[in-house]
Amino acid sequence: MPIKIAIGRRGVTSDHPVATKIGVEVLEKGGNAFDAIIAISAVLSVIQPQMGGPGGDAFLLGFIGDEVVAYASAGRSPSGFPVNDFLKLNPLRGPLTVTIPGLVYLWGTIYEEYATLPLEELLKPAIDLAYRGFYAGWFLGLASSTYEKDLEGYKWARYFKGVKTGSYVVNRDMASTLRLIASRGYEEFYYGDLAEQLVEELQEQGVNLGLDDFMEHESIKLKPLKLEVDGKVLYELPPSTQGVTTLQLISALYEQGLYKEPFDSPIRIIKWSEPTKNSYMFRDLFIGDPDYMSIDPQIYVNYSAAETMLKKPQMNITHKHTSSDTTFFIVSDNESILGFIQSLFYPFGSGLIAKGFPVQNRAIGFARREGLPNSPAPKKVPLHTLSILAISDDKEKYIIGCVGGDYRPQLHLRIYENIFVYKMPIAKAIEAPRFIYTEFYDTQEVVVEKPLTPPQSNGIVKIKSIDYYSAPGYVHVGVLREGKVELTNDPRSEGIALAI
């Protein structure tokens, strides 16, 4: 079993060994979990620029002692967002897909509220990597080659075309941007000369936005969604994320008696068809920018409540799943255990570059029709696939998070089942073979990792058996118990876990 696990008093699990190392070094210097988060996030922005960075958004969820903390920094569509063009052209890349980046604002928020070390010190490792260079990892090389044809017509090509695994990558525009943030604070990114340069560069690439769009952005402290099941309290991020979908699926595990099915039962796979369809249908009909929603999502964290809502007459809706790239990591300083997730949505986002960083294409998270909470509009937050699951009982605090896009709620569910239903140690829970529904409506499709036994196709669900470790996404888990933290890194990831 390829275990990637670390146990100690403090530690980090992330999607890249260098980022994990930098985070542990911050903890060794006496920094707290929030200090480490800023440093890790910045390093990942440089060495995995296809997965997140100052051009994208970010969310945080976790525990400080027994207190639950949650933050969102999700950008809105520009004030000049052309809805008709977006619906007509249905773009996946380019200027019509850009939303205002939120990550740097969240750095500033948690730095002001919790950090203990100077910002210049926290950003220095990332600045050095961008200025002096680094060797591209497997995932960066793979993303660059895979998406070159999609992106070579955009400014992306000037920075990342031809990057292969092992290429030496230097990006001094990245370094310059990070230096300005380090010396002048996050405000420079949204209100200063840097903000003006960002806006000008995006306008030159066809984005219809202005400086006010940057100046009006802010991160938000959230009240997480909450579900109590089986003696535990579960927390998820509220809309504009799909966190409610995770909780509905876990609620269905108990309400539908699915916890009784053996782990390797083909019947178990088929029985998840209906709850999966209904939970995603609820998401796509009722979830989006909170300012446009007509329901309180906390009322619908139970699967039965969502089912009741769906029995009312609804408009027909179809959904095309998205291929997204994200980076998620966990940090614990023994007092706190926190999950942090950042993303551009698709690998390298829109293909546009601003001051050395790829800019997100998060606007493609909007529905492709009008009349829904998630329908496109100017100055509106699209539905975010990003979310984090936090779990508390009398003795333990868990953080579960992943790369996975639309499949994230199912990945959270699978790991929850493995730990709390099938009683697997967390390393085994992550390593175990999975099944994931990749098409949610009409004729559903489920991919089943070997050596799980796939069911026979029933005409409603299309079954696809795939190789072990081939299911979409990968998951990291942290658990804080009895004065020590246990951190596990998915063997499907190129990252590691370290603890001290």
VMD Tcl script that draws the C-alpha trace (Angstrom):
set ca {
  {0.00 0.00 0.00}
  {1.65 3.32 -1.07}
  {1.13 5.16 2.19}
  {1.88 8.90 2.30}
  {1.21 9.73 5.93}
  {2.86 11.90 8.59}
  {2.21 12.05 12.35}
  {3.48 14.71 14.74}
  {2.47 17.73 16.76}
  {2.40 20.06 13.74}
  {2.45 19.46 10.02}
  {1.35 20.00 6.43}
  {-0.04 17.94 3.58}
  {-0.12 19.59 0.16}
  {0.01 18.86 -3.56}
  {3.75 19.49 -3.97}
  {6.78 18.45 -1.87}
  {8.36 21.92 -2.00}
  {5.18 23.60 -0.73}
  {4.88 21.10 2.11}
  {8.53 21.67 3.04}
  {8.11 25.47 3.07}
  {5.01 25.19 5.25}
  {6.78 23.00 7.79}
  {9.71 25.44 7.87}
  {7.30 28.28 8.73}
  {5.91 26.18 11.60}
  {9.46 25.39 12.77}
  {10.24 29.13 12.89}
  {7.33 29.59 15.30}
  {4.72 30.66 12.77}
  {1.15 29.53 13.24}
  {-1.11 27.67 10.80}
  {-2.24 30.90 9.12}
  {1.34 32.01 8.53}
  {2.03 28.64 6.93}
  {-1.10 28.88 4.77}
  {0.02 32.15 3.18}
  {3.51 30.80 2.48}
  {2.24 27.49 1.06}
  {-0.43 29.16 -1.05}
  {2.12 31.52 -2.59}
  {4.62 28.73 -3.30}
  {1.93 26.59 -4.95}
  {0.94 29.62 -7.04}
  {4.46 29.67 -8.48}
  {5.31 25.98 -8.87}
  {1.81 24.79 -9.82}
  {0.54 27.86 -11.72}
  {-1.96 25.73 -13.63}
  {-3.87 25.00 -10.42}
  {-4.23 28.30 -8.58}
  {-2.65 31.63 -7.80}
  {-3.24 35.38 -7.50}
  {-5.33 35.16 -10.67}
  {-7.83 32.83 -8.97}
  {-10.09 32.41 -5.93}
  {-9.70 30.73 -2.54}
  {-11.62 29.40 0.49}
  {-10.68 28.36 4.03}
  {-12.44 26.10 6.54}
  {-11.19 24.56 9.76}
  {-10.89 24.67 13.52}
  {-9.08 26.95 15.97}
  {-9.47 24.86 19.08}
  {-13.20 24.17 19.16}
  {-14.06 27.26 17.11}
  {-15.04 26.71 13.48}
  {-13.67 29.33 11.07}
  {-14.58 29.79 7.42}
  {-13.72 32.37 4.76}
  {-14.60 32.82 1.10}
  {-12.89 35.04 -1.45}
  {-14.76 34.37 -4.66}
  {-14.67 37.01 -7.37}
  {-17.66 38.41 -9.22}
  {-18.06 38.74 -12.96}
  {-16.97 42.14 -14.30}
  {-19.41 45.03 -14.34}
  {-19.20 44.97 -18.13}
  {-19.84 41.22 -18.40}
  {-21.69 40.62 -21.72}
  {-24.34 38.04 -20.83}
  {-25.75 37.64 -24.34}
  {-22.31 37.00 -25.83}
  {-21.55 34.52 -23.08}
  {-24.76 32.55 -23.66}
  {-24.39 32.66 -27.43}
  {-20.71 31.72 -27.65}
  {-20.57 29.33 -24.68}
  {-16.84 29.94 -24.15}
  {-14.55 27.74 -22.07}
  {-11.48 30.00 -22.26}
  {-10.73 33.61 -23.08}
  {-11.89 37.04 -21.91}
  {-15.58 36.15 -21.53}
  {-14.71 33.60 -18.83}
  {-12.76 35.92 -16.49}
  {-13.98 36.82 -13.00}
  {-12.22 39.06 -10.48}
  {-9.44 37.17 -8.63}
  {-9.96 36.70 -4.89}
  {-6.94 34.80 -3.52}
  {-4.74 37.78 -2.63}
  {-7.56 39.43 -0.68}
  {-7.88 36.29 1.44}
  {-4.13 36.36 2.11}
  {-4.63 39.90 3.39}
  {-7.65 39.02 5.53}
  {-6.06 36.11 7.36}
  {-2.74 37.95 7.62}
  {-4.38 40.90 9.40}
  {-6.51 38.72 11.68}
  {-4.22 35.82 12.58}
  {-0.66 35.93 11.22}
  {2.39 36.45 13.42}
  {5.32 36.64 10.97}
  {6.06 39.51 8.53}
  {4.37 39.20 5.14}
  {7.72 39.72 3.40}
  {9.07 36.65 5.19}
  {6.04 34.54 4.30}
  {6.16 35.41 0.59}
  {9.96 35.27 0.23}
  {10.16 31.52 -0.66}
  {7.65 31.99 -3.48}
  {9.41 35.13 -4.72}
  {12.75 33.32 -4.78}
  {11.29 30.37 -6.70}
  {9.73 32.64 -9.31}
  {12.82 34.85 -9.70}
  {15.55 32.20 -9.59}
  {13.54 29.39 -11.15}
  {12.40 25.86 -10.36}
  {12.10 22.53 -12.12}
  {8.61 21.85 -13.41}
  {6.91 18.92 -11.71}
  {4.99 16.12 -13.37}
  {1.58 17.78 -13.18}
  {2.78 21.16 -14.52}
  {4.52 19.48 -17.44}
  {1.48 17.32 -18.14}
  {-0.93 20.28 -18.01}
  {1.23 22.41 -20.28}
  {1.50 19.73 -22.97}
  {-2.12 18.59 -22.67}
  {-3.66 22.03 -23.06}
  {-1.16 23.67 -25.42}
  {-3.51 23.53 -28.41}
  {-6.31 25.10 -26.36}
  {-4.12 27.90 -25.03}
  {-1.45 28.71 -27.60}
  {-3.56 31.57 -29.01}
  {-3.62 33.35 -25.65}
  {-0.96 35.20 -23.67}
  {-0.40 31.93 -21.81}
  {1.93 30.83 -24.62}
  {4.48 33.53 -23.78}
  {4.94 32.08 -20.29}
  {4.17 28.36 -20.36}
  {4.23 26.99 -23.91}
  {6.76 24.20 -24.20}
  {7.10 23.63 -20.45}
  {7.70 19.94 -19.82}
  {8.32 17.90 -16.71}
  {11.84 18.80 -15.64}
  {11.92 22.12 -17.55}
  {13.59 24.96 -15.68}
  {10.94 27.65 -15.26}
  {11.77 31.27 -14.46}
  {9.01 33.88 -14.26}
  {10.25 37.25 -13.06}
  {6.89 38.90 -13.72}
  {5.48 36.56 -11.06}
  {8.32 37.51 -8.73}
  {7.71 41.22 -9.29}
  {4.00 40.89 -8.52}
  {4.68 38.97 -5.31}
  {7.32 41.52 -4.24}
  {4.81 44.34 -4.58}
  {2.26 42.44 -2.49}
  {4.92 41.62 0.12}
  {6.09 45.22 0.46}
  {2.78 47.07 0.10}
  {0.21 44.55 1.30}
  {-2.78 42.95 -0.37}
  {-4.32 46.39 -0.93}
  {-1.81 46.99 -3.71}
  {-3.42 44.18 -5.72}
  {-6.90 45.74 -5.49}
  {-6.40 49.49 -5.05}
  {-2.81 50.44 -5.95}
  {-0.64 50.89 -9.00}
  {-0.48 47.11 -9.35}
  {-4.28 46.99 -9.60}
  {-4.21 49.57 -12.39}
  {-1.61 47.51 -14.26}
  {-3.65 44.33 -13.81}
  {-6.77 45.99 -15.17}
  {-4.88 47.48 -18.12}
  {-3.32 44.12 -19.01}
  {-6.69 42.35 -18.84}
  {-8.38 45.05 -20.89}
  {-5.70 44.63 -23.57}
  {-6.66 40.94 -23.71}
  {-10.33 41.74 -24.23}
  {-11.86 41.68 -20.72}
  {-14.57 44.31 -20.24}
  {-13.72 45.40 -16.70}
  {-12.53 48.46 -14.81}
  {-10.55 49.36 -11.71}
  {-13.80 49.57 -9.72}
  {-14.29 45.83 -10.26}
  {-11.06 45.18 -8.39}
  {-11.68 47.84 -5.75}
  {-15.12 46.42 -4.88}
  {-13.85 42.89 -4.20}
  {-13.66 41.61 -0.62}
  {-13.32 38.33 1.22}
  {-16.11 37.25 3.55}
  {-16.13 35.50 6.91}
  {-18.78 32.79 6.67}
  {-21.10 30.80 8.86}
  {-20.57 27.22 7.63}
  {-23.40 24.86 6.84}
  {-23.89 22.29 9.60}
  {-25.16 18.70 9.69}
  {-25.32 16.43 12.74}
  {-25.16 12.71 11.96}
  {-24.03 9.58 13.77}
  {-22.69 11.46 16.80}
  {-20.61 13.86 14.71}
  {-20.99 17.47 13.58}
  {-20.17 18.09 9.94}
  {-19.40 21.50 8.44}
  {-19.23 22.60 4.82}
  {-18.86 25.89 2.98}
  {-22.17 27.59 2.08}
  {-23.09 28.96 -1.37}
  {-21.74 30.13 -3.69}
  {-20.01 26.74 -3.20}
  {-21.51 23.27 -3.66}
  {-20.85 22.38 0.00}
  {-24.55 21.65 0.57}
  {-24.28 18.81 -1.96}
  {-21.66 17.06 0.18}
  {-23.90 17.23 3.24}
  {-26.96 15.98 1.33}
  {-25.01 12.96 0.08}
  {-23.73 12.12 3.55}
  {-27.23 12.56 4.94}
  {-28.52 10.15 2.25}
  {-25.95 7.60 3.42}
  {-27.97 7.27 6.65}
  {-31.48 8.22 5.53}
  {-31.43 5.73 2.64}
  {-29.72 2.98 4.65}
  {-26.76 2.93 2.25}
  {-24.31 2.52 5.11}
  {-25.53 -1.09 5.41}
  {-24.07 -2.09 2.03}
  {-20.68 -3.89 2.02}
  {-17.75 -1.88 0.65}
  {-17.28 -4.06 -2.45}
  {-20.97 -4.58 -3.18}
  {-21.98 -3.87 -6.80}
  {-25.47 -3.13 -5.47}
  {-24.00 -0.30 -3.40}
  {-22.79 1.42 -6.58}
  {-26.22 1.24 -8.21}
  {-28.02 2.39 -5.05}
  {-26.07 5.64 -5.15}
  {-27.60 6.51 -8.52}
  {-30.75 8.21 -7.22}
  {-29.22 10.20 -4.32}
  {-26.42 11.39 -6.62}
  {-28.87 12.53 -9.29}
  {-31.13 14.32 -6.82}
  {-28.34 16.05 -4.88}
  {-26.78 17.46 -8.05}
  {-30.19 18.39 -9.45}
  {-30.88 20.35 -6.27}
  {-27.53 22.11 -6.64}
  {-28.11 23.11 -10.24}
  {-31.67 24.33 -9.65}
  {-31.31 26.20 -6.37}
  {-27.65 27.05 -5.60}
  {-25.59 29.99 -6.85}
  {-24.72 33.50 -5.73}
  {-26.45 33.88 -2.31}
  {-27.77 37.29 -3.36}
  {-29.84 35.56 -6.06}
  {-31.03 32.51 -4.11}
  {-34.59 32.11 -2.83}
  {-33.84 29.39 -0.24}
  {-31.86 29.05 2.97}
  {-29.42 26.21 2.20}
  {-29.08 25.27 5.87}
  {-32.70 24.05 5.77}
  {-31.76 21.61 2.97}
  {-28.59 19.95 4.29}
  {-30.65 16.79 4.87}
  {-31.24 14.69 1.79}
  {-34.92 14.21 2.62}
  {-35.48 17.97 2.59}
  {-33.85 18.25 -0.82}
  {-35.98 15.36 -2.12}
  {-39.16 17.11 -0.93}
  {-38.15 20.29 -2.72}
  {-37.49 18.38 -5.95}
  {-40.99 16.87 -5.92}
  {-42.40 20.29 -6.73}
  {-42.70 21.16 -10.45}
  {-39.31 22.31 -11.75}
  {-37.91 23.46 -15.06}
  {-35.94 20.90 -17.04}
  {-32.19 21.25 -16.65}
  {-29.17 19.50 -18.03}
  {-25.62 19.66 -16.80}
  {-22.31 19.12 -18.54}
  {-19.64 18.22 -16.04}
  {-16.48 20.30 -16.09}
  {-12.81 19.42 -16.11}
  {-11.21 21.52 -13.42}
  {-7.89 21.86 -11.64}
  {-7.46 22.90 -8.04}
  {-4.96 22.66 -5.23}
  {-5.93 21.84 -1.66}
  {-3.80 21.59 1.46}
  {-4.08 21.15 5.22}
  {-2.01 22.78 7.97}
  {-2.01 22.11 11.70}
  {-0.05 23.97 14.38}
  {-1.56 21.67 17.03}
  {-4.02 24.29 18.25}
  {-5.57 24.73 14.80}
  {-6.24 22.43 11.87}
  {-7.22 24.26 8.69}
  {-8.05 23.37 5.09}
  {-7.29 25.82 2.27}
  {-8.32 25.50 -1.37}
  {-7.39 27.67 -4.34}
  {-8.23 27.34 -8.01}
  {-8.32 28.80 -11.52}
  {-11.04 26.27 -12.53}
  {-9.61 24.77 -15.76}
  {-5.85 24.15 -15.88}
  {-4.29 27.62 -16.43}
  {-7.76 29.17 -16.24}
  {-8.81 31.51 -19.05}
  {-5.46 31.43 -20.87}
  {-5.08 35.11 -20.06}
  {-2.09 36.30 -18.02}
  {-1.90 39.32 -15.71}
  {1.48 40.35 -14.24}
  {2.88 36.86 -14.75}
  {-0.01 34.83 -13.33}
  {-2.77 32.91 -15.14}
  {-6.23 34.39 -14.61}
  {-9.20 32.18 -13.78}
  {-12.03 31.17 -16.12}
  {-14.49 30.82 -13.23}
  {-17.33 32.45 -15.21}
  {-17.88 29.10 -16.93}
  {-19.35 28.00 -13.61}
  {-22.47 29.98 -14.56}
  {-25.47 28.06 -15.88}
  {-26.00 28.29 -19.62}
  {-29.55 29.55 -19.32}
  {-31.48 32.35 -17.65}
  {-33.93 32.08 -14.76}
  {-31.72 30.26 -12.24}
  {-29.84 31.47 -9.15}
  {-26.68 30.59 -11.08}
  {-27.62 32.25 -14.37}
  {-24.97 34.67 -15.71}
  {-25.09 38.37 -14.91}
  {-22.67 41.26 -14.35}
  {-21.15 41.62 -10.86}
  {-22.32 38.14 -9.85}
  {-20.47 35.21 -8.26}
  {-20.71 31.96 -10.27}
  {-21.39 28.63 -8.59}
  {-18.10 27.41 -7.16}
  {-17.17 23.74 -7.24}
  {-14.70 24.42 -4.43}
  {-15.62 23.23 -0.93}
  {-14.07 21.66 2.18}
  {-15.51 19.16 4.67}
  {-14.76 19.57 8.39}
  {-15.88 17.05 11.02}
  {-15.90 17.27 14.78}
  {-16.71 14.83 17.56}
  {-15.79 14.79 21.24}
  {-12.14 13.87 20.70}
  {-11.19 14.50 17.07}
  {-11.23 17.19 14.41}
  {-11.10 16.11 10.75}
  {-10.45 18.10 7.59}
  {-11.20 16.44 4.23}
  {-10.56 18.18 0.92}
  {-9.65 17.38 -2.63}
  {-9.07 18.19 -6.24}
  {-12.20 17.15 -8.09}
  {-14.38 19.88 -9.60}
  {-17.99 18.75 -9.93}
  {-17.06 15.40 -8.39}
  {-15.86 16.96 -5.12}
  {-19.03 16.16 -3.08}
  {-18.75 12.49 -4.09}
  {-15.06 12.38 -3.22}
  {-15.81 13.85 0.20}
  {-18.56 11.27 0.61}
  {-16.35 8.32 -0.43}
  {-13.66 9.24 2.13}
  {-16.27 9.86 4.83}
  {-17.76 6.42 4.15}
  {-14.37 4.75 4.23}
  {-13.42 6.29 7.58}
  {-16.71 6.27 9.48}
  {-18.73 3.45 7.91}
  {-16.08 0.99 6.77}
  {-13.74 1.90 9.67}
  {-10.60 2.26 7.59}
  {-7.51 4.08 8.90}
  {-7.25 7.40 7.07}
  {-4.35 6.28 4.86}
  {-6.34 3.24 3.73}
  {-9.47 5.38 3.32}
  {-7.68 7.55 0.77}
  {-5.87 4.72 -0.97}
  {-8.97 2.51 -1.34}
  {-10.53 2.13 -4.82}
  {-13.43 4.50 -5.56}
  {-16.46 4.86 -7.75}
  {-17.60 8.26 -9.00}
  {-20.67 9.26 -11.01}
  {-19.33 11.36 -13.88}
  {-22.71 11.97 -15.55}
  {-25.48 12.90 -13.13}
  {-28.73 13.07 -15.11}
  {-30.58 11.21 -17.87}
  {-28.31 8.26 -18.70}
  {-25.91 8.35 -15.79}
  {-22.33 7.19 -16.02}
  {-20.24 5.85 -13.14}
  {-16.54 5.04 -13.26}
  {-15.48 2.15 -11.01}
  {-11.84 1.72 -10.03}
  {-10.39 -1.76 -10.06}
  {-10.42 -3.97 -8.07}
  {-13.97 -2.92 -7.06}
  {-16.55 -5.21 -8.63}
  {-18.59 -3.23 -11.17}
  {-22.34 -3.90 -11.37}
  {-24.12 -4.95 -14.52}
  {-25.40 -2.04 -16.59}
  {-29.12 -1.58 -16.03}
  {-29.91 0.74 -18.93}
  {-30.10 3.76 -16.61}
  {-26.54 3.77 -15.36}
  {-23.64 3.25 -17.76}
  {-20.83 1.39 -16.02}
  {-17.19 2.04 -16.88}
  {-14.49 -0.05 -15.21}
  {-11.17 1.82 -14.97}
  {-7.68 1.11 -13.67}
  {-6.84 1.52 -10.00}
  {-5.91 5.17 -9.25}
  {-7.65 6.37 -12.44}
  {-10.78 7.92 -10.90}
  {-10.92 11.72 -11.16}
  {-9.55 13.80 -8.32}
  {-7.41 13.15 -5.29}
  {-8.02 13.72 -1.60}
  {-6.04 14.80 1.47}
  {-7.15 14.25 5.08}
  {-5.98 15.63 8.40}
  {-7.11 14.62 11.88}
  {-6.17 16.34 15.12}
  {-6.48 14.13 18.19}
  {-4.87 13.76 21.61}
  {-2.27 16.47 21.02}
  {-1.04 15.11 17.71}
  {-1.95 15.54 14.06}
  {-2.17 12.78 11.46}
  {-1.92 13.96 7.86}
  {-2.42 11.82 4.77}
  {-1.64 12.64 1.15}
  {-3.39 10.85 -1.70}
  {-1.03 8.50 -3.56}
  {-2.69 9.80 -6.75}
  {-1.12 13.22 -6.00}
  {2.48 14.36 -6.53}
  {2.49 15.88 -3.04}
  {3.64 14.68 0.37}
  {2.72 15.00 4.03}
  {5.29 16.09 6.65}
  {4.90 16.45 10.42}
  {7.25 17.51 13.20}
}
mol new
graphics top color blue
foreach p $ca { graphics top sphere $p radius 0.5 }
foreach p [lrange $ca 0 end-1] q [lrange $ca 1 end] { graphics top cylinder $p $q radius 0.2 }
display resetview
